[in-house]
Amino acid sequence: MTAPIRTRLAGQAVGLYGLPEFAEASGFDLGAVPYTGRVLLESLLRAGDDAAAAGLGKRLAAGEEPGLEMPLRPARILVQDYTGIPLLVDLAALRDRVAEPGRVNPALPVDVVVDHSVQADVAGRPDALARNEALELERNRERYAFLKWAEGAFDGLRVIPPGSGIVHQVNLERLATVVARAEGDVLHPDTVIGTDSHTTMVNGLGVLGWGVGGLEAEALMLGLAQPIRVPPLAGVRLTGAVRPGTSPTDVVLALTERLRRENVRGLMLEFTGPAVAALSAPDRCTIANMAPEYGAMSAFFPVDDETLDYLRRTGRTERDVALVAEYCRRQRLLREGDAPRFGRVIEFDLGEVGPNLAGPSRPDQRIPLAGLPGSFAALHPAEPRTEGGVTDGDLVIASITSCTSTSNPKAMLAAGLLARRAVQRGLTVPGHVKTSLSPGSRAVTRYLRDAGLLDDLEKLGFHVAGYGCMTCNGGSGPLSDGVGDAVDRAGLTVAAVLSGNRNFEARVHAQVRAGYLASPALVVALALVGHVRVDLDREPLGSDADGEPVFLRDLWPQDVELRALEAEFVTPEVFADDPATQAGWAAVTAPDSAVFAWDEDSTYIRPPAYADARPRSGPLNGARALLALGDDVSTDHISPVGAIPADSPAGRHLRERGVRDFNSYGSRRGNHEVMARGTFSNPRLRNRLAGDGDSGGRTLHLPSGERLPVYEAACRYAAEGTPLIVLAGRSYGMGSSRDWAAKGPWLLGVRAVLAESFERIHRANLCAMGILPLLLPASWPELGLSGREEFHLALDAVRETGEARVTADGTSFTVRADVQSAGEWDVLLAGGTLPYLLGRLREGEGR
């Protein structure tokens, strides 16, 4: 077993596991190994598995697929409150079930960033921030008290309070160290596993990390390594130069379209090539952020001088930066002219990218500016209708929001400059457009204010509404007065534009059918127009005070202006801690106790029903399809966020308990009663059992043929003792790393999902809940299925063979289990992560 080398770096006595020495002793060329692979090699050395490290190094140096299952123990775990509270609820439930509650404790540092709960209830006015933050604390006091309890009860758990910023931007600006320090002053690469799929954003700083479900994070927190089958490492070779007038958002949307088309699902990507050096660290982070949208597991940019400069610009000390530089250079983790070998290389010319958007319902639906009217026309081909001053195609939400772009000073300064010129020309935003600005951190507000641009944004209605995900995560609040009623009365097809990373159906707002992703500057431009029936290349944004047309090109900032503003105003001082974020949080109180005192009347925090799940094994006989779905079903379709409709099963459940302010689905994730009723209730879900159009969360109960809400149908099946499956198409479970997209189906009685393909995180979440992910040999309609059949699945030998035979009313075919490690099988067959962990904890108590 390789021992750490003692040495001095940046004037400090430290230890490290020497990668160059190990590579030389093992007989492979470290310079040919992708930098991502070097981080994995170091992890194996620290774990004491020299043989696996040598084998991995030789394969990667030869450009071969890794072919290795390895345990991963990251340096730290990162969660946000929507995923973090259910995770901590699960751990609190485990503490109830063991003799020594203190044994249920994080083995790794855990940061919980409270960023998902604030909503844009109030927008477009100076008091928006104060009112939204007050509403957030009022609504979520019980949830926040639970977090306060957890921070005191669990060792190594730190809560970053509400109002600090978006989890990934906080990670970049404050939490990421690039080089971490373990016991004995042993240095190693900073690695992070997060319960938000966009954890990959930190890959832009040379920190390897990706998103997992909260259930996987729970196992890591309790000291179990995450078993991963190392996927192929592919290189994305960047060439050319970004053209003037092209934003970082334009680049990432073009890359998302291309890489999704290249089918990089589940791969580890590494960016290489001559154009990487010219990309700023924020530009790299913008690209890495959207790895889930193009389907990759990670999207790594090696550490280089630009990374070090970013650390300085965001207020890290020179001592810390020197340590990062010397460690990475010593370990050959600093990009300095090596030529890694990849089994597959994808070429991408940055010079071919121009201004664009994505929509109307997926992040990879890239369209040039001139294609916007046609994109909307394809969604709504009829002549526009008008109702109450609102017309089909009108823009009802325009929001600068989400970590993707708000972490990028160039993108935010461009929005501010465009707003300044629009104000100077006398342009205004129509009243039906709800405008909001949700910076990723308080640093953004500071440099916009210092540059004099915040005032210009506010004159167009882009007042700061909060520091959190907000609109991008469904926290968009109500539409402007009268707009929502008009949309409902006439069934209008209206639109939203946001500088986010996801625009899945009904994610931004339940009344909005068309969602477009765009750079912050384009969000401002479209807000001025007020609709999406416009060709921004050729048509004006409006007219000035003299009646002269004002075009986008007239307002668009020059790159030299943006560079000058960034150099002057984006300084280390703007990234200093802000005491203003602590005031409301300090007022939240919680008891000091090792176990949590559950309140049986609580509608936010409930002990989970799945903690004592029993193993599910043996054949599935007489199963019915709860739903029959098509391609690209997202976790938003399965487990929605945003507002809870009063007439929905979840809304009725809350009303029966005297609740009048439903808050949101995301805020209720600590209550399985609400979440079970919200599962598959997305109004844009297309369930073929309920017809060809939007099913509105309804399905057919079989064999009766009654059309019911999904939750009610599942209850009837449970009363009848009928096991359930779900039929689906390609890319099932794309989108957010949402545990409840697996927990909810489990509570409804779903035992298996039969799909053509699964997105990475959701597939793992299904295994973590004891739900078997099965790969169909073809689409279910091609197999002759309608979804109305009675299904029989022979699962007795599925672990040994990896296959199962399915018969359905005379049709027979073989499915393959998409379970990717022995550890996943152990958890799945135990009934899920919580029962598996509980068994391990009780075994430990018995010794």
C-alpha positions in Angstrom: 0.0 0.0 0.0 1.4 3.4 -1.0 2.2 5.6 1.9 1.9 9.4 1.9 5.0 11.4 1.2 6.0 14.1 3.7 7.1 17.3 2.1 6.8 21.1 2.3 4.5 23.1 0.1 3.9 26.8 0.3 6.0 26.8 3.5 3.8 24.2 5.2 4.7 20.6 6.3 2.2 18.4 4.5 1.6 14.8 3.3 0.4 13.7 -0.1 0.0 10.5 -2.2 2.5 11.1 -4.9 1.0 10.5 -8.3 4.2 10.9 -10.4 6.1 8.5 -8.2 3.2 5.9 -8.4 2.9 6.2 -12.1 6.6 5.7 -12.7 6.7 2.7 -10.3 3.6 1.2 -12.0 4.9 1.7 -15.5 2.4 4.1 -17.1 2.6 7.6 -18.5 0.8 10.0 -16.1 0.9 12.7 -18.8 -1.4 10.6 -21.0 -4.0 10.1 -18.3 -6.9 12.6 -18.4 -6.9 14.9 -15.4 -10.2 13.5 -14.3 -8.6 10.1 -14.1 -5.7 11.5 -12.1 -8.1 12.6 -9.4 -9.7 9.2 -9.4 -6.2 7.6 -9.2 -5.3 9.7 -6.1 -8.6 8.6 -4.5 -7.8 5.0 -5.0 -4.3 5.5 -3.5 -5.8 7.1 -0.4 -8.2 4.1 -0.1 -5.1 1.8 -0.2 -6.1 0.0 -3.4 -2.8 0.2 -5.3 -3.6 -2.6 -7.6 -6.8 -1.0 -8.8 -5.0 2.3 -9.2 -2.3 0.8 -11.3 -4.8 -1.0 -13.5 -6.9 2.1 -14.0 -3.8 4.2 -14.7 -2.6 1.8 -17.4 -6.0 1.6 -19.1 -6.5 5.4 -19.1 -3.0 6.1 -20.3 -3.7 3.8 -23.3 -7.0 5.6 -24.1 -9.0 2.5 -23.0 -12.3 2.4 -21.1 -11.7 2.3 -17.3 -13.6 -1.0 -16.8 -13.5 -0.5 -13.0 -15.9 -0.4 -10.1 -14.5 1.6 -7.3 -15.6 3.0 -3.9 -15.7 6.8 -3.8 -15.3 8.8 -0.6 -15.5 12.5 -1.5 -13.9 15.3 0.6 -17.3 16.7 1.4 -21.0 16.6 0.7 -23.1 19.6 -0.5 -26.9 19.8 -0.3 -29.6 22.4 -0.7 -32.6 22.7 1.5 -35.2 21.0 -0.8 -33.1 17.9 -0.9 -31.3 18.4 2.4 -34.4 18.5 4.6 -35.7 15.1 3.4 -32.2 13.7 3.8 -32.0 14.9 7.4 -35.5 13.7 8.1 -34.4 10.2 7.0 -31.3 10.4 9.3 -33.5 11.6 12.2 -35.8 8.6 11.6 -32.7 6.3 11.7 -31.7 7.8 15.1 -35.1 6.8 16.4 -34.5 3.2 15.4 -31.0 2.5 16.9 -29.9 2.1 20.5 -27.2 4.7 20.2 -28.5 7.7 18.3 -25.1 9.3 18.2 -23.9 6.6 15.8 -26.1 8.1 13.1 -23.7 11.0 12.4 -22.0 12.4 9.3 -18.6 10.9 8.6 -17.8 13.7 6.1 -18.2 17.5 6.3 -21.7 18.5 5.1 -22.8 21.9 4.0 -26.5 22.7 3.7 -27.2 25.8 1.6 -30.7 27.2 2.1 -31.5 28.6 -1.4 -34.6 26.9 -2.8 -37.4 28.1 -0.5 -37.5 31.8 -1.4 -40.2 32.6 -4.0 -40.8 35.6 -6.2 -44.2 36.3 -4.6 -43.4 40.0 -5.0 -41.5 41.3 -8.0 -40.9 44.5 -10.0 -40.9 46.8 -7.0 -38.2 48.2 -4.6 -39.5 46.2 -1.5 -39.5 42.9 -3.4 -36.5 41.5 -1.6 -37.6 42.5 1.9 -41.1 41.2 1.4 -40.1 37.9 -0.2 -37.5 37.2 2.6 -40.1 37.9 5.3 -42.6 35.6 3.6 -39.9 32.9 3.3 -39.1 33.0 7.0 -42.8 33.1 8.0 -43.7 30.1 5.8 -40.7 28.0 6.5 -40.1 28.6 10.2 -40.9 25.0 11.1 -38.6 23.7 8.3 -35.8 26.1 9.4 -36.2 25.1 13.0 -35.7 21.5 11.9 -32.5 22.6 10.1 -31.4 24.4 13.3 -32.0 21.2 15.3 -30.0 19.2 12.8 -27.1 21.6 12.8 -26.9 21.2 16.6 -27.5 17.4 16.7 -25.2 16.2 13.9 -21.4 16.7 14.0 -19.8 18.3 11.0 -23.0 19.7 9.6 -23.0 23.4 8.7 -26.0 25.4 7.5 -25.5 28.4 5.1 -28.5 30.5 6.0 -31.2 31.8 3.6 -30.3 34.9 1.8 -26.7 33.9 1.1 -27.1 32.8 -2.5 -27.6 29.8 -4.8 -25.9 26.6 -3.6 -23.6 26.3 -6.6 -22.5 29.9 -6.6 -21.9 29.7 -2.9 -19.8 26.6 -3.6 -17.7 28.4 -6.2 -17.2 31.6 -4.2 -16.9 30.3 -0.7 -16.8 26.6 -0.1 -14.6 25.1 -2.8 -10.9 24.8 -1.8 -9.6 23.0 -4.9 -7.1 21.2 -2.6 -8.5 19.7 0.6 -6.7 18.7 3.8 -7.3 15.4 5.6 -6.2 14.1 9.0 -2.4 14.3 9.5 -2.3 17.4 7.1 -2.5 15.0 4.1 -3.5 17.1 1.1 -5.7 15.7 -1.7 -7.9 17.1 -4.4 -11.1 18.7 -3.3 -14.0 16.4 -4.4 -17.7 16.9 -3.7 -20.8 14.9 -4.0 -24.0 17.0 -4.0 -27.7 16.3 -3.9 -28.4 18.8 -6.6 -27.6 17.7 -10.2 -25.8 20.9 -11.0 -23.1 20.1 -8.5 -21.1 19.7 -11.7 -20.7 23.5 -11.8 -17.7 23.3 -9.6 -15.9 21.1 -12.2 -15.1 24.4 -13.9 -12.7 25.1 -11.0 -11.0 21.8 -11.3 -13.0 20.3 -8.4 -14.4 16.9 -9.4 -18.0 16.5 -8.3 -21.4 15.4 -9.5 -25.0 15.1 -8.3 -26.5 12.1 -6.6 -29.8 11.4 -4.9 -30.2 12.2 -1.3 -30.4 8.5 -0.5 -26.9 8.0 -1.9 -25.7 11.0 0.0 -27.2 9.5 3.2 -25.0 6.4 2.8 -21.9 8.5 2.2 -22.7 10.6 5.2 -22.9 7.5 7.4 -19.4 6.4 6.2 -20.2 4.0 3.3 -18.3 4.7 0.1 -20.3 5.3 -3.0 -19.8 2.4 -5.4 -19.3 3.8 -8.9 -18.5 2.0 -12.1 -16.1 4.5 -13.7 -17.6 5.4 -17.0 -15.6 6.1 -20.2 -13.7 9.4 -20.1 -14.3 11.4 -23.2 -12.5 14.6 -24.3 -14.3 17.7 -25.6 -11.7 19.5 -27.7 -12.5 23.2 -27.8 -11.1 25.2 -30.7 -11.6 28.7 -32.2 -12.5 31.8 -30.3 -15.9 33.1 -29.0 -17.1 35.7 -31.4 -17.8 39.3 -30.2 -21.4 39.7 -29.0 -21.7 36.0 -28.1 -22.5 35.4 -24.4 -21.4 32.5 -22.1 -25.0 31.4 -22.1 -25.0 31.2 -25.9 -21.9 28.9 -25.7 -23.4 26.5 -23.2 -26.7 26.2 -25.0 -24.9 25.3 -28.2 -22.8 22.8 -26.4 -25.8 21.3 -24.7 -27.5 20.7 -28.0 -24.4 19.2 -29.5 -23.4 17.0 -26.6 -26.9 15.7 -26.1 -26.9 14.8 -29.8 -23.5 13.1 -29.3 -25.1 10.9 -26.6 -22.7 11.6 -23.8 -25.2 10.2 -21.2 -23.4 9.0 -18.1 -19.9 9.8 -19.4 -17.2 11.7 -17.6 -16.2 14.6 -19.9 -13.0 16.6 -19.8 -12.5 19.8 -21.7 -9.3 20.1 -23.6 -7.9 21.8 -26.6 -6.3 25.2 -27.4 -9.5 27.3 -26.7 -9.7 26.2 -23.0 -7.0 28.7 -21.9 -9.0 31.7 -23.3 -12.2 30.8 -21.3 -12.5 32.5 -17.9 -13.2 30.5 -14.9 -16.9 31.7 -14.7 -17.3 30.8 -18.4 -16.0 27.3 -17.6 -18.3 27.0 -14.7 -21.3 28.1 -16.9 -20.4 25.2 -19.2 -19.9 22.7 -16.4 -23.1 23.7 -14.7 -25.3 22.2 -17.5 -23.7 18.8 -17.6 -27.0 17.3 -16.5 -28.7 18.9 -19.5 -26.3 17.3 -21.9 -26.4 14.1 -19.9 -22.8 13.8 -18.6 -21.8 12.6 -15.2 -19.1 15.3 -14.9 -17.6 18.0 -17.1 -14.1 18.7 -15.9 -11.8 21.6 -16.5 -8.3 21.0 -15.1 -6.8 23.6 -12.7 -4.6 26.2 -14.4 -3.5 29.8 -13.9 -7.0 31.1 -14.6 -8.3 28.9 -11.8 -5.8 30.4 -9.4 -6.7 33.9 -10.5 -10.3 33.2 -9.8 -9.5 32.1 -6.3 -7.7 35.4 -5.8 -10.5 37.4 -7.3 -13.1 35.8 -5.0 -11.1 36.6 -1.8 -9.0 33.5 -1.1 -5.8 34.2 0.7 -2.4 34.2 -1.1 -1.3 31.4 1.2 -4.3 29.2 0.1 -3.7 30.0 -3.5 0.0 29.2 -3.3 -0.8 25.9 -1.6 -3.2 25.0 -4.5 -0.7 26.0 -7.1 2.2 24.0 -5.6 0.2 20.9 -4.8 -1.4 20.7 -8.2 2.0 21.3 -10.0 3.7 18.7 -7.8 0.9 16.2 -8.5 0.7 17.0 -12.2 -2.9 18.2 -11.7 -2.1 21.6 -13.1 -2.7 22.0 -16.8 0.7 22.7 -18.2 1.0 21.2 -21.7 0.2 17.5 -21.1 -1.6 15.7 -23.9 -4.1 13.3 -22.2 -5.3 10.4 -24.3 -9.1 9.9 -24.6 -10.9 6.9 -26.1 -13.2 9.4 -27.7 -12.8 13.0 -28.6 -15.6 15.4 -29.6 -14.5 18.5 -31.5 -16.3 21.8 -30.9 -15.5 25.1 -32.6 -16.4 28.1 -30.3 -16.2 30.4 -33.3 -19.3 28.8 -34.8 -21.5 29.9 -31.9 -23.8 32.9 -32.2 -26.6 34.4 -30.0 -29.3 31.8 -29.4 -32.0 30.6 -27.0 -33.3 27.2 -26.0 -37.0 26.1 -25.9 -39.8 25.8 -25.6 -39.6 22.8 -23.3 -36.1 21.4 -23.1 -32.6 22.8 -22.6 -31.2 21.1 -25.7 -33.8 22.7 -28.0 -31.4 25.4 -29.2 -32.7 28.0 -31.7 -31.0 31.0 -33.3 -32.6 34.4 -32.5 -34.4 34.4 -35.9 -35.9 31.0 -35.0 -37.9 32.2 -32.0 -41.2 33.0 -33.8 -41.1 29.7 -35.6 -40.4 27.8 -32.4 -43.5 29.3 -30.8 -45.6 28.8 -33.9 -44.8 25.1 -33.9 -46.2 25.0 -30.3 -49.2 27.2 -31.1 -50.0 27.1 -34.8 -53.3 28.9 -34.6 -53.9 32.6 -35.0 -53.1 34.4 -31.7 -56.1 35.0 -29.4 -56.4 37.9 -27.0 -58.1 37.9 -23.6 -57.9 40.6 -20.9 -55.0 42.4 -22.6 -52.9 39.2 -22.9 -52.3 37.4 -26.2 -51.0 34.0 -27.2 -47.2 34.2 -27.3 -47.0 37.0 -24.8 -44.2 36.9 -22.3 -45.6 36.8 -18.8 -42.3 36.0 -16.9 -38.9 37.4 -17.6 -36.4 36.4 -14.9 -32.7 36.8 -14.5 -32.2 33.8 -12.2 -30.2 30.6 -11.6 -26.6 29.7 -11.0 -25.9 29.1 -14.6 -25.6 32.7 -15.5 -25.8 34.8 -12.3 -22.4 33.4 -11.3 -20.9 34.9 -14.5 -20.0 38.6 -14.2 -19.7 39.1 -17.9 -23.3 37.8 -18.4 -24.7 40.0 -15.6 -22.8 43.1 -16.5 -24.1 42.7 -20.1 -27.7 42.6 -18.8 -27.0 45.8 -16.8 -25.5 47.6 -19.8 -28.3 46.7 -22.1 -30.8 47.9 -19.5 -28.9 51.2 -19.2 -29.1 51.8 -23.0 -32.8 50.8 -23.1 -33.6 53.3 -20.4 -31.6 56.0 -22.2 -33.7 55.3 -25.3 -36.9 55.5 -23.3 -37.9 51.9 -23.6 -40.2 50.3 -21.0 -41.5 46.8 -20.1 -45.2 46.0 -20.8 -47.3 45.6 -17.6 -48.2 41.9 -18.3 -44.5 40.9 -18.0 -43.5 39.8 -14.5 -39.8 40.8 -14.2 -37.4 39.7 -11.4 -33.7 39.6 -10.6 -32.5 36.7 -8.4 -28.7 37.1 -8.1 -26.7 34.0 -7.2 -24.9 35.7 -4.4 -24.8 39.1 -2.7 -21.5 39.8 -4.5 -23.5 40.2 -7.8 -25.7 42.9 -6.2 -22.6 44.7 -5.0 -20.8 44.8 -8.3 -23.9 45.8 -10.2 -24.6 48.5 -7.7 -21.0 49.7 -7.7 -21.0 49.9 -11.5 -24.2 51.9 -11.4 -26.1 49.3 -13.4 -28.5 48.0 -10.7 -30.4 51.3 -10.9 -30.9 50.8 -14.7 -32.1 47.2 -14.2 -34.6 48.4 -11.5 -36.0 51.1 -13.8 -37.1 48.2 -16.1 -38.6 46.3 -13.1 -35.6 44.0 -12.5 -35.4 44.6 -8.8 -33.7 42.1 -6.6 -36.4 39.6 -5.6 -34.2 37.2 -3.5 -31.1 35.2 -3.4 -32.0 31.7 -4.5 -33.0 29.5 -7.4 -36.5 31.0 -7.4 -38.0 31.1 -11.0 -35.6 28.4 -12.3 -36.9 26.0 -9.7 -40.6 26.9 -10.0 -40.6 29.6 -7.3 -41.8 32.2 -9.7 -44.8 33.2 -7.7 -48.1 34.4 -9.1 -48.3 36.1 -12.5 -49.0 39.8 -12.7 -52.5 41.0 -11.6 -55.2 39.7 -14.0 -52.8 37.8 -16.2 -53.3 34.4 -14.7 -57.1 34.7 -14.8 -57.0 35.8 -18.5 -54.8 32.8 -19.3 -57.1 30.4 -17.7 -60.3 31.9 -19.1 -59.1 31.6 -22.7 -56.7 28.8 -22.4 -53.9 31.0 -23.7 -50.4 29.7 -24.6 -48.1 32.2 -22.9 -44.3 32.2 -22.4 -41.5 32.7 -19.9 -37.9 33.5 -20.5 -35.2 33.0 -17.9 -31.5 32.8 -17.6 -31.7 29.4 -16.0 -30.7 25.9 -17.0 -34.1 24.1 -17.2 -37.3 24.9 -18.9 -39.2 21.6 -18.7 -43.0 21.8 -19.0 -44.8 23.4 -16.1 -41.5 23.8 -14.2 -41.3 27.5 -14.3 -45.1 28.1 -13.8 -48.1 25.8 -14.2 -49.9 28.4 -16.4 -46.9 28.8 -18.8 -46.7 26.5 -21.7 -43.6 27.8 -23.5 -40.3 28.3 -21.6 -37.1 29.7 -23.1 -33.6 29.8 -21.7 -31.5 32.8 -22.6 -28.6 35.0 -21.5 -29.5 37.6 -18.9 -29.1 40.3 -21.5 -31.6 38.6 -23.8 -34.0 38.2 -20.9 -34.0 42.0 -20.6 -34.4 42.4 -24.4 -37.4 40.1 -24.6 -39.0 41.7 -21.6 -38.9 45.0 -23.5 -40.6 43.4 -26.5 -43.2 41.6 -24.2 -43.8 38.6 -26.4 -41.9 35.7 -28.2 -43.4 36.2 -31.6 -40.4 38.3 -32.6 -37.3 37.9 -34.7 -34.7 39.7 -32.6 -32.3 39.9 -35.6 -34.6 41.9 -37.8 -37.5 43.4 -35.7 -37.2 46.2 -33.2 -37.5 45.9 -29.5 -39.7 49.0 -29.5 -39.6 52.7 -30.3 -37.8 55.5 -28.6 -39.2 58.8 -27.5 -38.9 60.2 -31.1 -40.7 57.2 -32.6 -37.5 55.7 -34.0 -37.2 51.9 -33.9 -34.7 50.5 -31.4 -33.0 47.2 -32.4 -31.2 44.7 -30.3 -27.9 45.5 -32.1 -28.3 49.2 -31.0 -28.2 48.2 -27.3 -25.9 45.2 -27.3 -22.7 45.8 -25.2 -19.2 45.5 -26.6 -16.8 42.9 -25.1 -14.2 45.6 -24.4 -16.8 47.5 -22.2 -17.6 44.3 -20.3 -13.9 43.5 -19.7 -13.3 47.0 -18.3 -16.3 46.9 -16.0 -15.3 43.4 -14.7 -11.7 44.5 -14.0 -12.9 47.6 -12.1 -15.8 46.4 -10.1 -15.5 42.6 -9.6 -12.9 42.7 -6.9 -12.2 40.5 -3.8 -14.0 43.0 -1.6 -17.4 42.3 -3.1 -17.1 38.6 -2.1 -16.7 39.4 1.7 -19.3 37.9 4.0 -22.5 39.9 4.5 -23.9 40.0 8.1 -27.3 40.9 6.6 -27.8 37.2 5.8 -27.7 36.2 9.5 -30.5 38.4 11.0 -33.6 36.3 10.1 -31.8 33.0 10.6 -30.6 34.1 14.1 -34.2 34.4 15.2 -35.0 30.8 14.4 -34.8 28.6 17.5 -34.7 24.8 18.0 -34.4 22.4 20.9 -31.0 20.9 21.8 -31.5 17.1 21.7 -30.0 14.0 20.1 -33.3 12.8 18.7 -35.9 14.8 17.0 -39.3 15.4 18.7 -41.7 14.7 15.9 -45.0 16.6 15.9 -47.9 14.4 14.8 -49.8 17.5 13.6 -47.0 18.8 11.5 -47.7 19.2 7.8 -44.0 19.9 7.0 -41.9 17.3 8.9 -43.1 13.8 9.2 -41.3 10.5 10.0 -40.9 8.7 6.7 -43.1 5.8 5.8 -40.4 4.0 3.9 -37.9 3.8 6.8 -39.0 0.3 7.8 -39.6 -1.0 4.2 -39.3 -4.8 3.8 -37.2 -6.5 1.1 -39.1 -7.0 -2.1 -38.1 -10.2 -4.0 -39.6 -12.9 -6.1 -41.8 -12.6 -9.2 -44.2 -9.8 -10.0 -47.5 -11.4 -10.9 -50.6 -9.7 -12.0 -49.0 -6.3 -12.1 -50.6 -3.3 -13.8 -49.1 -0.2 -15.4 -49.9 2.8 -13.3 -48.9 5.0 -16.2 -47.7 4.5 -19.8 -45.3 7.3 -20.7 -43.3 8.5 -23.7 -39.8 9.9 -24.1 -38.1 12.6 -22.1 -40.2 12.3 -19.0 -38.4 14.6 -16.5 -38.3 14.4 -12.7 -40.5 17.6 -12.9 -43.1 15.4 -14.5 -42.8 12.8 -11.8 -42.3 14.9 -8.7 -43.4 18.5 -9.4 -42.2 21.7 -7.6 -43.9 25.0 -7.5 -47.4 25.8 -6.3 -49.8 23.2 -4.9 -53.2 23.6 -6.6 -56.0 23.8 -4.1 -58.1 21.2 -6.0 -55.3 18.6 -6.3 -55.1 15.6 -4.0 -52.2 17.3 -2.1 -54.1 20.5 -1.8 -57.2 18.7 -0.6 -55.1 16.8 2.0 -53.7 20.1 3.3 -57.1 21.9 3.4 -58.5 19.0 5.4 -55.8 19.7 8.0 -56.7 23.4 8.2 -53.7 24.6 6.1 -54.4 27.8 4.0 -50.9 28.7 2.8 -49.8 25.6 0.9 -46.3 27.0 0.3 -44.8 24.7 -2.4 -44.3 21.0 -3.2 -40.6 21.5 -2.7 -41.1 22.9 0.8 -43.3 19.9 1.7 -40.7 17.3 0.9 -40.4 16.4 4.5 -44.0 15.2 4.5 -44.5 12.0 2.6 -48.3 12.3 2.8 -48.2 15.5 0.6 -45.5 14.2 -1.7 -47.2 10.9 -2.4 -50.3 12.8 -3.5 -48.2 15.1 -5.7 -46.4 12.3 -7.6 -47.2 12.2 -11.3 -49.6 15.1 -10.9 -47.8 17.5 -13.2 -50.5 19.1 -15.5 -48.2 18.6 -18.6 -47.6 14.9 -18.0 -48.7 12.8 -21.0 -50.0 9.5 -19.9 -51.0 7.4 -22.8 -53.5 5.4 -20.7 -55.5 8.6 -20.2 -55.4 9.8 -23.8 -53.0 11.4 -26.3 -52.8 14.9 -24.8 -51.9 16.2 -21.3 -53.4 13.9 -18.7 -53.2 16.4 -15.9 -52.0 13.8 -13.4 -54.8 11.3 -14.2 -54.7 7.6 -15.2 -57.0 4.6 -15.9 -57.7 2.1 -13.2 -57.6 -1.3 -14.7 -59.5 -3.4 -15.4 -62.4 -1.1 -14.5 -61.3 1.5 -17.0 -62.2 4.4 -14.6 -60.3 7.6 -15.1 -58.9 8.7 -11.7 -56.2 10.9 -10.3 -53.0 8.9 -10.1 -52.9 8.9 -6.3 -56.5 7.6 -6.1 -55.8 4.9 -8.6 -52.7 3.8 -6.7 -54.7 3.6 -3.5 -57.3 1.4 -5.2 -54.6 -0.9 -6.6 -53.1 -1.1 -3.1 -56.5 -2.1 -1.6 -56.8 -4.8 -4.3 -53.2 -6.1 -3.6 -52.1 -5.3 -7.2 -48.4 -4.5 -7.7 -47.6 -1.7 -10.1 -45.1 -0.9 -12.8 -44.5 2.2 -15.0 -43.9 2.0 -18.7 -41.7 4.7 -20.3 -39.6 5.6 -23.3 -36.1 7.1 -23.7 -34.4 9.3 -21.1 -36.8 8.5 -18.3 -36.0 10.7 -15.3 -34.1 13.5 -17.0 -33.6 16.7 -15.0 -33.2 17.4 -11.3 -31.7 14.9 -8.9 -35.0 14.6 -7.1 -35.3 11.7 -4.6 -39.1 12.2 -4.6 -39.3 11.1 -8.2 -38.3 7.7 -6.7 -39.8 7.9 -3.2 -43.2 9.0 -4.6 -43.6 6.0 -6.9 -42.5 3.7 -4.1 -45.2 5.1 -1.9 -47.7 4.5 -4.7 -46.7 0.9 -4.9 -44.5 0.9 -8.0 -42.1 -2.1 -8.0 -40.4 -1.6 -11.3 -40.0 0.9 -14.2 -39.7 -0.5 -17.7 -38.1 2.1 -20.0 -35.9 2.3 -23.1 -33.3 4.3 -21.2 -32.8 6.1 -17.9 -31.0 9.3 -16.9 -28.1 8.6 -14.6 -29.2 10.1 -11.3 -32.8 8.9 -11.5 -31.8 5.4 -12.3 -29.6 5.4 -9.1 -32.5 6.8 -7.1 -34.8 4.1 -8.2 -32.3 1.5 -7.0 -31.9 3.4 -3.8 -35.7 3.0 -3.2 -35.9 -0.6 -4.0 -37.5 0.0 -7.4 -36.1 -2.1 -10.2 -35.0 -0.2 -13.4 -35.5 -2.4 -16.4 -34.4 -1.7 -19.9 -36.9 -2.6 -22.7 -35.5 -4.1 -25.9 -37.6 -1.6 -27.9 -40.3 1.0 -27.2 -43.3 -0.5 -25.5 -45.6 0.4 -28.4 -43.2 -1.4 -30.7 -43.4 -4.4 -28.5 -47.2 -4.5 -29.1 -48.1 -3.1 -25.6 -50.9 -0.7 -24.9 -50.3 -0.4 -21.1 -53.7 -2.1 -20.4 -52.2 -5.5 -20.0 -51.7 -7.6 -17.0 -47.9 -8.1 -16.5 -46.0 -11.0 -15.1 -42.2 -10.5 -14.4 -40.0 -13.4 -13.5 -37.5 -11.7 -11.2 -36.1 -14.7 -9.2 -32.8 -14.8 -10.9 -32.5 -11.2 -12.1 -29.4 -10.4 -10.0 -27.5 -13.4 -11.2 -28.4 -13.1 -14.9 -29.1 -9.4 -15.1 -32.3 -10.3 -17.1 -35.9 -11.0 -16.5 -38.7 -12.4 -18.7 -41.9 -10.4 -19.0 -45.2 -11.7 -20.2 -48.2 -9.5 -20.8 -51.5 -10.9 -22.2 -49.7 -13.2 -24.7 -46.8 -10.9 -25.5 -43.4 -12.0 -24.1 -40.0 -10.3 -24.1 -36.8 -10.0 -22.1 -35.7 -6.9 -20.1 -32.3 -6.1 -18.7 -31.8 -4.8 -15.2 -30.0 -1.4 -15.3 -28.3 -2.0 -12.0 -24.6 -1.0 -12.2 -22.8 -2.3 -9.2 -22.9 -5.0 -6.5 -23.6 -2.3 -4.0 -26.7 -1.1 -5.8 -28.0 -4.7 -5.9 -27.4 -5.0 -2.1 -29.4 -1.8 -1.4 -32.2 -2.5 -3.9 -32.8 -6.0 -2.6 -32.8 -4.8 1.0 -35.8 -2.7 0.1 -33.9 0.6 -0.3 -31.3 2.7 1.3 -32.9 3.3 4.7 -33.6 -0.3 5.5 -30.1 -1.2 4.2 -28.5 1.4 6.4 -30.6 0.5 9.4 -29.5 -3.1 9.0 -25.8 -2.1 8.9 -26.2 0.1 12.0 -28.0 -2.6 14.0 -25.3 -5.1 13.0 -22.7 -2.7 14.4 -24.6 -2.4 17.6 -24.6 -6.2 17.9 -20.9 -6.5 17.8 
